[in-house]
């Protein structure tokens, strides 16, 4: 598939149920992945510099199990946190951080948005001139708070999306959001027949594939997809032994890293190389550090899932890995059918 790294689209702001919304056509292969959406208005020039207002929209995957989900405005956010008695009259929390460049101590006021009961958003005012820096610093502070409160209160606290505004003008500049699955697929009679043809050894691989697709967490999705590779390696070894025992020579179609916009941007040195080269790369760069919680020389978590840059890079890896692992399974199924393996 000709995956792209980004796309442009025009749409109109509409008023729906008292809320301003926009709808845009998104490529199907963007579904299930997290992207940064930059906004601009035709014929206008965006104001440069800050300060910025960074809004962290809260949520939880467990919302899908609630019977009253229709009463919850997911776009505005939701959490299992309410204001305690000591917080009832607090208007803001003062967060402080050190500008590593100037050595200056800066103040970043934290406020909240609620639905009258539950805390929906953490909102941080960032006195920075660079949008990326404002996001990076505010993200670290807010995630540290959410980590502590999730541990302290024993409730899930996820960030559903991040919205960044130019504070002086109130203009929305960027949103980090996960694109949902919206394309429907036909279920046909032959789909059931296909399910009966899956060899016993490949059934766990398909189970892990579904686990990966069901996950909205890029880091966990990556681990599932890599587990598919690890499991498939064992199956291929056993299949090779059976084929050789029958006096045949095992030959498979060699997968190569596709040449498309996405791979050219993020994996340029691997384009056209064997799939195993890609797997070796992601094992060293991602799999080991994620699975074993490795740290750098400053005791910072490598590939911290709270940092947007890491999430986006892992998600781009997933886009390639998902496509190629699925093709690997299809090829192995064909190989097993060709040699009469079960």
Buried (B, 14 or more C-beta within 10 A) or exposed (E): EEBBBEEEEEEEEEEEEEEEEEEEEBEEBBEBBBBBBBBEEEEEEEEEEBBBBBBBBBBBEEBEEEEEEEEBEEEBBBBBBEBEEEEEEEEEBEBEBEEEEEEEEBEBBBBBBBBEEBBBBBBBBBBBEBBEBBBBBBBBBBBEBBEEBBEEEEEBBBBBBBBBBBBEEEBBBBBBBBBEEEEEEEEEEEEEEEEEEBBEBBEBBBEBBEBBBEBBBBBBBBBBBBBBBEBBEEBBEEBBEBBEEEEEEBEEEEBBBBEBEBBEEBBEEBBEBEBEBBBEBBBEBBBEBBBEEEEEEEEEBBBBBBBBEBBBBBBBBBBBBBBBBBBBBEBBBEBBEEBEBE
